[in-house]
């Protein structure tokens, strides 16, 4: 069975609900039957719950996000300040025994074609995703301030891991039962994230702190053992920490194969502007939350 899932550490009535409603409406516009799951932390507004029912989405309420992370890692109260660590930790809450392919979607996605076309075109590798924005494979050019791939490779070598080329985790297709290999990595994934957080906050000054709450929480909690295990943070973007931790921990799987979605089929960032003019074959756009206003100025939202 093929199915789609979203996972949302929600704060009712925030922007992610609005984004998700547009995403599921656009998906259902082009495919009315594929099973879709929404795994939801921290509750939801009546509007979101109504939309899930209207679009025939299977809803699973998972309670408090921080409490969920606490089952995996001792530093959950700090890690929960980032609302994205759950994406692939929730796979065990899905009907995996029936799965043949699984597509994960962020909320800031919008469909222009049938989602089944993605499943059919990308089956040969374990994991498919677009390259990370501004990585060495990015058509926009490489920016080591966004992700320093040399540093990332050094970390992987030092940890005895295979190097996974940076990919964006907003649209990910999982094949060939790779999900069965991920459960054993849960603790290491969050532990890698914690070690990256420690390294980041220990090695930068107060003058370039974007989130003082996170910084203070880390510095108040850090131990001598944490200092000795800290990993250098290979980016100046604080908010891709879940992706960096994911790239590293997937390097523990020796035979993992990662394929690339074609930009023709999966647009990301500002690529939607070209797509609208000249790419009628695009299936889904991951427009990034920072580009939401521009995206919906060019693309009409789907009304009730």
PAZAPA-4460 file (N, C-alpha, C; in steps of 0.05 Angstrom, whole numbers, plus 32768, in hexadecimal, padded with zeros to 4 digits):
% residues 304
    n_x    n_y    n_z   ca_x   ca_y   ca_z    c_x    c_y    c_z   seq   type   mol
   8011   7FE8   8000   8000   8000   8000   8011   8019   8000     1      X     A
   800A   802C   7FF0   8017   8046   7FF0   8006   8059   8002     2      X     A
   8014   8069   8012   8005   807E   8020   8016   8096   8025     3      X     A
   8009   80AC   802C   8015   80C6   8031   8011   80CC   804F     4      X     A
   8024   80D8   805B   8020   80E2   8076   802C   80FD   807B     5      X     A
   801F   810C   808C   8029   8125   8097   802D   8121   80B5     6      X     A
   8040   812F   80C1   8043   812E   80DE   8046   814B   80E7     7      X     A
   8036   8153   80FB   8035   816F   8103   8036   8172   8121     8      X     A
   804B   8180   812B   804C   8188   8147   803E   81A3   8149     9      X     A
   8024   81A2   814D   8013   81B8   8147   800E   81CA   8160    10      X     A
   8009   81E3   815A   7FFF   81F6   816D   7FE6   8201   8160    11      X     A
   7FCE   81F8   8169   7FB6   81FE   815B   7FB3   821B   8152    12      X     A
   7FAA   821E   813A   7FA5   8238   812D   7FBF   8246   8123    13      X     A
   7FD6   8238   8123   7FEE   8244   8118   7FF0   8240   80FA    14      X     A
   8005   824A   80EE   8007   824A   80D1   8009   822E   80C5    15      X     A
   8013   821B   80D5   8015   8200   80CA   7FFA   81F3   80C4    16      X     A
   7FE6   81FA   80D4   7FCB   81F0   80CE   7FC2   81FB   80B3    17      X     A
   7FC5   8215   80AE   7FBD   8221   8095   7FCC   8214   807D    18      X     A
   7FE6   8210   8081   7FF5   8203   806C   7FEC   81E6   8066    19      X     A
   7FE7   81D7   807C   7FDE   81BC   8078   7FC3   81BA   806A    20      X     A
   7FB1   81CB   8070   7F97   81CB   8063   7F9A   81D0   8045    21      X     A
   7FAB   81E2   803D   7FB0   81E6   8021   7FBE   81CE   8014    22      X     A
   7FD0   81C2   8023   7FDF   81AB   8018   7FCC   8194   8013    23      X     A
   7FBB   818D   8026   7FAA   8176   8023   7F94   817C   800F    24      X     A
   7F8A   8194   800D   7F76   819A   7FF9   7F82   8197   7FDD    25      X     A
   7F9B   81A0   7FD9   7FA7   819D   7FBF   7FAD   8180   7FB8    26      X     A
   7FB5   8171   7FCC   7FBA   8154   7FC7   7FA0   8146   7FBF    27      X     A
   7F8B   814B   7FCE   7F71   813E   7FC8   7F65   8148   7FAD    28      X     A
   7F6C   8160   7FA5   7F62   816A   7F8B   7F6B   8158   7F74    29      X     A
   7F83   814C   7F77   7F8F   813B   7F62   7F8E   811D   7F69    30      X     A
   7F87   8116   7F81   7F85   80FA   7F88   7F73   80F7   7FA0    31      X     A
   7F5C   80EC   7F9C   7F47   80EA   7FB1   7F48   80D1   7FC2    32      X     A
   7F5A   80BE   7FBA   7F58   80A4   7FC7   7F70   809A   7FD6    33      X     A
   7F88   80A5   7FD1   7FA0   809A   7FDE   7F9D   809E   7FFC    34      X     A
   7FA4   808A   800C   7FA3   808E   802A   7FB6   80A4   8033    35      X     A
   7FAC   80B5   8044   7FBB   80CB   8050   7FB8   80CB   806E    36      X     A
   7FCE   80CD   807C   7FCE   80CE   8099   7FD9   80E9   80A2    37      X     A
   7FCD   80F4   80B8   7FD7   810B   80C6   7FDD   8103   80E2    38      X     A
   7FF7   8104   80EA   7FFF   80FE   8105   8003   8118   8113    39      X     A
   7FF5   811C   8129   7FF2   8137   8134   7FF9   8138   8152    40      X     A
   800B   814A   8159   8011   8150   8175   8004   816A   817D    41      X     A
   7FFD   816B   8197   7FF5   8184   81A4   7FD9   818E   819C    42      X     A
   7FC9   817C   8190   7FAD   8184   818A   7FAB   8193   8170    43      X     A
   7F92   819C   816A   7F8D   81AA   8151   7F74   81BA   8154    44      X     A
   7F71   81CD   8141   7F58   81DD   8141   7F42   81CD   8134    45      X     A
   7F29   81D6   8139   7F12   81C9   812D   7F14   81CA   810F    46      X     A
   7F1E   81E0   8104   7F21   81E3   80E7   7F32   81CD   80DB    47      X     A
   7F49   81C8   80E8   7F5B   81B3   80DD   7F4D   8198   80DF    48      X     A
   7F41   8192   80F5   7F34   8178   80F9   7F1D   8174   80E5    49      X     A
   7F0E   8189   80DF   7EF9   8188   80CB   7F05   8183   80B0    50      X     A
   7F1B   8190   80A9   7F27   818C   808F   7F32   8170   808C    51      X     A
   7F3E   8165   80A1   7F48   814A   80A0   7F31   8136   809A    52      X     A
   7F1A   813A   80A7   7F04   8128   80A2   7EF9   812C   8085    53      X     A
   7EF7   8145   807C   7EED   814A   8061   7EFE   813E   804C    54      X     A
   7F19   813E   8050   7F2C   8134   803D   7F33   8116   8041    55      X     A
   7F24   8109   8052   7F28   80EC   8057   7F44   80E6   8060    56      X     A
   7F4D   80F5   8074   7F68   80F2   807F   7F66   80E2   8099    57      X     A
   7F76   80CE   809C   7F77   80BF   80B5   7F87   80CF   80CA    58      X     A
   7F7B   80D5   80E0   7F87   80E7   80F4   7F90   80D6   810C    59      X     A
   7FA9   80DB   8114   7FB2   80CD   812D   7FBD   80E3   8140    60      X     A
   7FB1   80E6   8157   7FB9   80F9   816A   7FCE   80ED   817D    61      X     A
   7FE5   80F9   817E   7FFC   80ED   818D   8003   80FC   81A7    62      X     A
   7FF1   810E   81AF   7FF5   811B   81C9   800A   8131   81C8    63      X     A
   8018   8134   81DE   802B   8149   81E2   8046   8143   81D4    64      X     A
   804F   8156   81C5   8068   8152   81B5   8080   814D   81C7    65      X     A
   8083   815E   81DC   809A   815A   81EE   8099   813F   81FC    66      X     A
   8082   8137   8205   8080   811D   8212   8087   8106   81FE    67      X     A
   8080   8109   81E5   8087   80F5   81D1   80A5   80F3   81CF    68      X     A
   80B3   810A   81CD   80D0   8109   81CB   80DD   80FF   81E4    69      X     A
   80D1   8103   81FB   80DD   80FA   8214   80DF   80DC   8216    70      X     A
   80CF   80CE   8206   80D1   80B1   8205   80EA   80A8   81F7    71      X     A
   80F6   80BA   81E9   810E   80B3   81D8   8128   80BF   81E3    72      X     A
   8126   80D8   81EE   813F   80E5   81F6   813B   80F7   820F    73      X     A
   814F   80F8   8220   814D   8106   8239   814B   8125   8236    74      X     A
   8155   812F   821F   8155   814C   821B   813D   8155   820B    75      X     A
   8127   8146   820D   8110   814B   81FD   8104   8167   8202    76      X     A
   8106   8172   821A   80FA   818C   8220   8107   81A2   820F    77      X     A
   8121   819E   8208   812F   81B2   81F8   812B   81AB   81DA    78      X     A
   812D   8192   81D3   8129   818B   81B7   810D   8192   81AD    79      X     A
   80F9   8191   81BF   80DE   8197   81B7   80DA   81B5   81B0    80      X     A
   80EE   81C6   81B6   80EC   81E1   81AD   80ED   81E3   818F    81      X     A
   80F6   81CE   8182   80F6   81CC   8165   80DE   81BA   815D    82      X     A
   80CC   81C3   814C   80B3   81B4   8147   80B5   81A0   8130    83      X     A
   80CD   8196   812A   80D0   8186   8112   80DE   816B   8116    84      X     A
   80E5   8164   812F   80F4   814B   8133   80E3   8132   8131    85      X     A
   80C9   8135   812F   80B7   811E   8130   80B3   8111   8114    86      X     A
   80BB   811E   80FF   80B3   8116   80E4   80B5   80F8   80DE    87      X     A
   80CC   80ED   80E5   80D1   80D1   80E0   80D1   80BF   80F9    88      X     A
   80CD   80CC   8110   80CA   80BD   8129   80AF   80B1   812C    89      X     A
   809C   80BB   811C   8080   80B3   811F   8078   809C   810C    90      X     A
   808C   8092   80FD   8085   807D   80E9   8078   8065   80F7    91      X     A
   8080   805F   810F   8075   8048   811D   8057   804B   8124    92      X     A
   804C   8063   8120   8030   8068   8125   801F   8063   810C    93      X     A
   802C   805B   80F6   801E   8057   80DD   801C   8039   80D7    94      X     A
   800A   8031   80C5   8006   8015   80BF   801C   800A   80AD    95      X     A
   8034   8007   80B8   804B   8000   80A8   804A   7FE4   809D    96      X     A
   803B   7FD2   80AA   8039   7FB7   80A0   802C   7FB5   8084    97      X     A
   801D   7FCA   807E   800F   7FCB   8064   801E   7FDC   804F    98      X     A
   8033   7FE9   8057   803F   7FFD   8046   8052   7FF1   8031    99      X     A
   8051   7FFC   8019   8065   7FF6   8004   8075   800F   7FFE   100      X     A
   8069   8026   7FFF   8076   8040   7FFC   8069   8054   800E   101      X     A
   8079   8067   8019   806E   807B   802C   8079   8096   8023   102      X     A
   8067   80A9   8021   8070   80C5   801A   806B   80D7   8032   103      X     A
   8080   80E4   803C   807D   80F8   8051   807C   8113   8044   104      X     A
   806A   8125   804F   8067   8140   8045   8068   8154   805C   105      X     A
   8077   816A   8059   8074   8181   806A   8059   818F   8063   106      X     A
   8051   81A0   8075   8038   81AF   8071   803A   81C3   805B   107      X     A
   8052   81CF   8057   8055   81E4   8043   805B   81D8   8027   108      X     A
   8048   81C7   801F   8049   81BA   8004   802E   81BE   7FF7   109      X     A
   802F   81BD   7FDC   8017   81C2   7FCC   8018   81B2   7FB3   110      X     A
   8002   81A3   7FAD   8002   8191   7F96   7FF7   819D   7F7D   111      X     A
   8004   8196   7F66   7FFB   819E   7F4C   7FF5   8185   7F3A   112      X     A
   7FF8   816D   7F46   7FF4   8155   7F37   7FEE   813E   7F4A   113      X     A
   7FEA   8126   7F3F   7FE3   810F   7F4E   7FFB   8104   7F5E   114      X     A
   7FF9   8102   7F78   800E   80F8   7F89   8018   80DC   7F81   115      X     A
   8007   80CD   7F75   800F   80B2   7F6C   8025   80B2   7F58   116      X     A
   8028   80C8   7F49   803D   80CA   7F35   8059   80CA   7F43   117      X     A
   805A   80D5   7F5B   8074   80D5   7F6A   807A   80B8   7F72   118      X     A
   8067   80AA   7F7C   806C   808E   7F84   8075   807D   7F6C   119      X     A
   8068   8081   7F55   806E   8070   7F3E   8089   8076   7F32   120      X     A
   8092   8090   7F33   80AB   8097   7F26   80C4   8092   7F36   121      X     A
   80C1   8090   7F50   80D8   808E   7F62   80D6   8076   7F75   122      X     A
   80DE   805F   7F6A   80DC   8046   7F79   80F6   8038   7F7D   123      X     A
   810B   8040   7F6F   8124   8030   7F6E   8136   8033   7F86   124      X     A
   8134   8049   7F95   8145   804E   7FAC   8135   804D   7FC6   125      X     A
   8144   804B   7FDD   8136   8049   7FF7   8128   8063   7FFE   126      X     A
   8135   8079   7FF7   812B   8093   8001   812F   80A8   7FEA   127      X     A
   8119   80B7   7FE5   811B   80CC   7FD1   8114   80E7   7FDE   128      X     A
   8123   80FB   7FD6   811E   8117   7FDF   812C   812A   7FCC   129      X     A
   8126   8143   7FCE   8135   8158   7FBF   814F   815E   7FCE   130      X     A
   8163   8167   7FC0   817C   8170   7FCD   8176   8187   7FDF   131      X     A
   8186   818A   7FF4   8182   81A0   8007   8188   81BA   7FF9   132      X     A
   8178   81CE   7FFF   817B   81E9   7FF5   8198   81F3   7FFB   133      X     A
   81A5   81FD   7FE6   81BF   8209   7FE8   81D5   81F5   7FEF   134      X     A
   81CF   81DB   7FEC   81E4   81C7   7FEF   81F4   81C6   7FD5   135      X     A
   8209   81B5   7FD4   8219   81B4   7FBC   820A   81AB   7FA3   136      X     A
   81F4   819C   7FA7   81E4   8193   7F90   81CF   81A7   7F88   137      X     A
   81CC   81BD   7F97   81B6   81CF   7F91   81BB   81DF   7F77   138      X     A
   81A7   81E1   7F66   81AA   81F1   7F4E   81AE   820F   7F54   139      X     A
   81A9   8218   7F6C   81AD   8234   7F74   81CA   8239   7F7C   140      X     A
   81DA   8224   7F7E   81F6   8228   7F87   81FA   8221   7FA4   141      X     A
   8212   821C   7FAB   821A   8212   7FC5   821F   8229   7FD8   142      X     A
   8214   8228   7FF0   8218   823B   8005   8220   822C   801F   143      X     A
   823A   822B   8025   8242   821C   803D   8238   8228   8057   144      X     A
   822D   8241   8056   8221   824C   806F   8206   823E   8075   145      X     A
   81F9   8234   8060   81E0   8226   8064   81E6   8209   806D   146      X     A
   81F7   81FB   805E   8200   81E1   8067   821D   81DD   805E   147      X     A
   822F   81DB   8071   824B   81D7   806B   8250   81B9   8067   148      X     A
   8251   81B1   804E   8253   8194   8048   826E   8188   804F   149      X     A
   8282   8198   804F   829C   818E   8057   829C   8187   8075   150      X     A
   8290   8199   8085   828D   8194   80A1   827B   817C   80A6   151      X     A
   8266   817A   8097   8253   8164   809A   8261   8149   8094   152      X     A
   8271   8148   8080   8280   8130   807A   8293   8129   8090   153      X     A
   82A0   813D   809B   82B3   8138   80B1   82A5   812C   80C9   154      X     A
   828D   8137   80D0   827E   812C   80E6   8277   810F   80E1   155      X     A
   826D   8109   80C8   8266   80ED   80C2   827E   80DB   80C4   156      X     A
   8295   80E3   80BB   82AD   80D2   80BD   82B4   80CE   80DA   157      X     A
   82B3   80E3   80EA   82BA   80E0   8107   82A7   80CF   8116   158      X     A
   828E   80CD   810D   827A   80BC   811A   8279   80A0   810E   159      X     A
   8289   809B   80FA   8288   8081   80ED   826F   807C   80DC   160      X     A
   8265   8092   80D0   824C   8090   80C1   8251   8094   80A3   161      X     A
   8240   8089   8092   8241   808F   8076   8238   80AC   8072   162      X     A
   8243   80B9   805D   823A   80D4   8057   8221   80D3   8046   163      X     A
   820C   80E0   8050   81F3   80E3   8041   81F2   8100   8036   164      X     A
   81F0   8102   801C   81EF   811D   8010   81D6   812C   801A   165      X     A
   81D9   8145   8021   81C3   8154   802D   81AA   8155   801B   166      X     A
   8193   814E   8027   817A   814F   8019   8166   815E   802A   167      X     A
   8151   8168   801D   813C   8177   802B   8127   8162   8034   168      X     A
   811F   8164   804D   810D   8150   8059   80F0   8157   8056   169      X     A
   80E9   816C   8047   80CD   8174   8045   80BB   8163   8034   170      X     A
   80C7   8155   8021   80B9   8141   8010   80CB   8129   800E   171      X     A
   80C4   8113   801A   80D5   80FB   801B   80C4   80E2   8014   172      X     A
   80CE   80D3   8001   80C1   80BA   7FF9   80D2   80A3   8003   173      X     A
   80C6   8091   8013   80D4   807A   801F   80CB   8061   8011   174      X     A
   80DE   8051   8009   80D9   8038   7FFA   80E6   8020   8007   175      X     A
   80E0   8009   7FFE   80EF   7FF0   8003   80F2   7FEA   8021   176      X     A
   80DD   7FF1   8030   80DC   7FEB   804D   80F2   7FF9   805D   177      X     A
   80FC   800F   8053   8111   801D   8062   8107   8026   807D   178      X     A
   80ED   802A   8080   80E1   8033   8099   80E7   801F   80B0   179      X     A
   80EA   8006   80A9   80EF   7FF2   80BD   810B   7FF5   80CA   180      X     A
   811D   8003   80BC   8138   8006   80C6   813B   8020   80D7   181      X     A
   8126   8030   80D8   8129   804A   80E4   8123   804A   8102   182      X     A
   8113   8038   810B   810B   8038   8128   8122   8035   813A   183      X     A
   8136   8025   8133   814D   8022   8144   815F   803B   8145   184      X     A
   815A   804E   8134   816A   8067   8133   815E   807E   8143   185      X     A
   8147   807A   814F   8139   8091   815B   814A   809F   8170   186      X     A
   8155   8090   8183   8164   809C   8198   817D   80A9   818D   187      X     A
   818B   809C   817A   81A3   80A8   816F   819D   80C1   815F   188      X     A
   8186   80C2   8152   817D   80DA   8143   817B   80F1   8156   189      X     A
   816B   80EE   816C   8168   8105   817E   8182   810B   818D   190      X     A
   8192   80F6   8193   81AB   80FB   81A0   81BE   810B   818E   191      X     A
   81BE   8105   8174   81CE   8114   8161   81C5   8131   8160   192      X     A
   81AB   8135   8161   81A0   8151   8161   81A9   815F   817A   193      X     A
   81A8   8152   8191   81B1   815E   81AA   81CF   8165   81A9   194      X     A
   81DF   8153   819F   81FC   8158   819D   8201   8170   818A   195      X     A
   81F2   8172   8174   81F5   8189   8162   81ED   81A3   8170   196      X     A
   81D7   81A2   817F   81CF   81BA   818F   81E5   81C3   81A2   197      X     A
   81F0   81AF   81B0   8206   81B6   81C3   821E   81C3   81B4   198      X     A
   8226   81B6   819E   823C   81C1   818F   8237   81DD   8185   199      X     A
   821E   81E1   817C   8217   81FC   8171   8219   8211   8187   200      X     A
   820D   820C   819E   820C   8221   81B2   8226   8224   81C1   201      X     A
   8237   8210   81C2   8251   8213   81CF   8265   8222   81BD   202      X     A
   825F   8223   81A3   8273   822E   8191   826B   8247   8182   203      X     A
   8258   8255   818D   8251   826F   8181   824C   8283   8197   204      X     A
   824F   829C   818F   824A   82B2   81A2   822D   82BA   81A3   205      X     A
   8227   82CC   81B6   820C   82D5   81B9   8203   82E8   81A3   206      X     A
   8216   82F2   8193   820F   8306   817F   8200   82FB   8167   207      X     A
   8201   82E0   8163   81F2   82D5   814B   81DE   82C0   8154   208      X     A
   81D1   82C4   816B   81BD   82B2   8175   81A1   82BB   816B   209      X     A
   8194   82A9   815D   8179   82AF   8153   8164   82A7   8168   210      X     A
   8169   8293   8178   8155   8289   818B   8162   8287   81A6   211      X     A
   8160   829C   81B6   816D   829D   81D0   8161   8288   81E3   212      X     A
   8147   8281   81DF   813A   826D   81F1   8148   8252   81ED   213      X     A
   814D   824A   81D4   815A   8231   81CF   8176   8232   81DA   214      X     A
   8185   8247   81D5   81A1   8249   81DE   81A3   8247   81FC   215      X     A
   8192   8255   820A   8193   8255   8228   818C   823A   8233   216      X     A
   8178   822D   8226   8170   8212   822F   8187   81FE   822C   217      X     A
   8195   8200   8216   81AB   81ED   8211   81C1   81F3   8226   218      X     A
   81C9   820C   8229   81E0   8212   823A   81D9   820C   8258   219      X     A
   81C0   820F   825F   81B8   8208   827B   81B8   81EA   8280   220      X     A
   81B5   81DB   826B   81B2   81BE   826F   81CB   81AE   8269   221      X     A
   81DE   81BA   825C   81F6   81AB   8252   8207   81A1   8268   222      X     A
   8212   8189   8265   8223   817C   8279   823F   8179   826D   223      X     A
   8252   8171   827E   826D   816C   8274   826E   8156   825F   224      X     A
   825D   8142   8263   825C   812D   824F   8251   8138   8234   225      X     A
   823D   8149   8236   8232   8156   821E   8248   8166   8210   226      X     A
   8258   8174   821F   826D   8184   8213   8281   8172   8204   227      X     A
   8287   815B   820F   829B   8149   8203   828F   813C   81EA   228      X     A
   8275   813A   81E8   8268   812C   81D1   825D   8140   81BD   229      X     A
   825F   8159   81C1   8253   816D   81AF   825E   816A   8193   230      X     A
   824C   816F   817F   8254   816E   8163   8254   818A   8158   231      X     A
   8266   8191   8146   8266   81AB   8139   824C   81AD   8129   232      X     A
   8240   81C5   8129   8227   81C9   811A   822E   81D4   80FE   233      X     A
   8229   81C4   80E9   8233   81CC   80CF   8221   81DE   80BF   234      X     A
   8216   81F3   80CB   8204   8205   80BE   8201   821E   80CE   235      X     A
   81F9   8234   80C1   81F1   824C   80CF   81D3   824E   80D1   236      X     A
   81C5   823A   80C7   81A8   8239   80C8   819F   8227   80DF   237      X     A
   8196   8234   80F5   818E   8224   810C   8177   8211   8107   238      X     A
   8166   8217   80F3   814D   8208   80F0   814F   81F0   80DE   239      X     A
   8167   81E9   80D5   8169   81CF   80C6   8176   81BA   80D7   240      X     A
   8175   81BD   80F1   8183   81AA   8103   8177   818E   8100   241      X     A
   815C   818B   80FC   8151   8171   80FA   815A   8163   80E0   242      X     A
   815F   8173   80CB   8169   8167   80B2   8186   815E   80B6   243      X     A
   8197   816E   80C2   81B3   8167   80C6   81B5   814D   80D6   244      X     A
   81A5   814C   80EC   81A5   8134   80FC   819C   811B   80EC   245      X     A
   8188   8120   80DB   817E   810A   80CB   8193   8100   80B7   246      X     A
   81A0   8113   80A9   81B5   810B   8096   81CA   80FA   80A4   247      X     A
   81D2   8103   80BB   81E7   80F5   80C9   81DE   80D9   80D2   248      X     A
   81C7   80D7   80DE   81BF   80BD   80EA   81B8   80A9   80D4   249      X     A
   81AE   80B2   80BD   81A9   80A0   80A7   81C3   8094   809D   250      X     A
   81D9   80A1   80A2   81F3   8096   809B   81FB   807D   80AA   251      X     A
   81EB   8076   80BE   81EF   805D   80CD   81E5   8045   80BD   252      X     A
   81D4   804A   80A9   81C9   8034   8099   81DC   802F   8081   253      X     A
   81EC   801A   8082   8201   8017   806E   81F8   8014   8051   254      X     A
   81E0   800A   804D   81D7   8004   8032   81C1   8018   8029   255      X     A
   81BC   802D   8037   81A7   8040   8030   81AD   804D   8015   256      X     A
   819A   804D   8003   819D   805B   7FEA   818A   8073   7FE9   257      X     A
   8194   808A   7FE2   8184   80A2   7FE1   8183   80AD   7FC5   258      X     A
   816B   80B0   7FBA   8167   80BA   7FA0   815D   80D7   7FA0   259      X     A
   815D   80E4   7F8A   8156   8100   7F88   813B   8103   7F78   260      X     A
   8128   8111   7F84   8111   8119   7F75   811A   812C   7F5F   261      X     A
   810D   812A   7F48   8113   813D   7F33   8105   8158   7F39   262      X     A
   8113   816E   7F35   8106   8189   7F38   80EE   818C   7F26   263      X     A
   80ED   817D   7F11   80D5   817D   7F00   80BD   8174   7F0E   264      X     A
   80C0   8161   7F21   80AA   8155   7F2F   80A5   8161   7F4B   265      X     A
   80BB   8168   7F58   80B9   8173   7F73   80C8   818E   7F73   266      X     A
   80BA   81A4   7F73   80C6   81BE   7F75   80CA   81C6   7F92   267      X     A
   80DF   81D6   7F97   80E2   81E0   7FB2   80EC   81FD   7FB2   268      X     A
   80E5   820B   7FC8   80ED   8227   7FCA   80E0   8237   7FB4   269      X     A
   80EF   8249   7FA8   80E5   825B   7F94   80E2   824F   7F78   270      X     A
   80E8   8235   7F76   80E5   8228   7F5C   80C9   8228   7F51   271      X     A
   80B5   822C   7F63   8099   822C   7F5B   8094   8242   7F46   272      X     A
   80A3   8258   7F47   809F   826E   7F34   80A4   8264   7F17   273      X     A
   80BA   8256   7F13   80C0   824B   7EF9   80AC   8235   7EF2   274      X     A
   80A5   8225   7F06   8093   820E   7F02   8078   8218   7EF7   275      X     A
   806E   822D   7F02   8053   8237   7EFA   8054   823F   7EDD   276      X     A
   806A   824A   7ED4   806C   8254   7EB8   8072   823D   7EA5   277      X     A
   8082   822A   7EAD   808D   8218   7E98   808F   81FB   7E9F   278      X     A
   8084   81F3   7EB6   8087   81D7   7EBE   806C   81CB   7EC6   279      X     A
   805B   81C4   7EB2   8041   81B9   7EB9   8042   819D   7EC5   280      X     A
   805A   8191   7EC5   805C   8176   7ECF   8062   8175   7EED   281      X     A
   8066   818C   7EF9   806C   818D   7F16   8055   817F   7F26   282      X     A
   805C   816E   7F39   8048   8160   7F49   8043   816F   7F63   283      X     A
   8059   8177   7F70   8056   8184   7F8A   806B   819A   7F8D   284      X     A
   8064   81AF   7F9A   8077   81C5   7FA1   807A   81C6   7FBF   285      X     A
   8093   81C6   7FC8   8099   81CB   7FE4   80A3   81E8   7FE5   286      X     A
   8091   81FA   7FEC   8097   8216   7FE8   80A7   8223   7FFF   287      X     A
   80AB   8215   8014   80B8   821E   802D   80A7   8234   803A   288      X     A
   80A5   8232   8054   8094   8245   8063   809C   8262   805E   289      X     A
   80B6   8267   805C   80C0   8282   8057   80B6   828D   803D   290      X     A
   80AE   827C   802A   80A5   8285   8010   8086   8283   800D   291      X     A
   8078   827E   8023   805B   8279   8021   804C   8291   8014   292      X     A
   8052   82A9   801D   8044   82C0   8013   8047   82C3   7FF5   293      X     A
   8060   82C0   7FEB   8065   82C2   7FCE   8058   82AB   7FBF   294      X     A
   8058   8293   7FCB   804C   827C   7FBD   802E   8281   7FB9   295      X     A
   8020   8289   7FCE   8003   828C   7FCB   7FFB   82A6   7FBE   296      X     A
   800E   82B7   7FB8   8009   82CE   7FA7   8009   82C5   7F8A   297      X     A
   8017   82AF   7F84   8019   82A5   7F69   8006   828E   7F64   298      X     A
   7FFF   827F   7F79   7FEE   8268   7F77   7FD4   826D   7F88   299      X     A
   7FBD   8269   7F7C   7FA5   826E   7F8B   7FA0   8259   7FA0   300      X     A
   7F9B   8261   7FB9   7F94   824D   7FCE   7F7A   823E   7FC6   301      X     A
   7F76   8226   7FD0   7F5E   8217   7FCA   7F49   821D   7FE0   302      X     A
   7F33   8226   7FD7   7F1D   822E   7FE9   7F0E   8215   7FF2   303      X     A
   7EFD   8218   8007   7EED   8202   8011   7EDE   81F4   7FFB   304      X     A
***
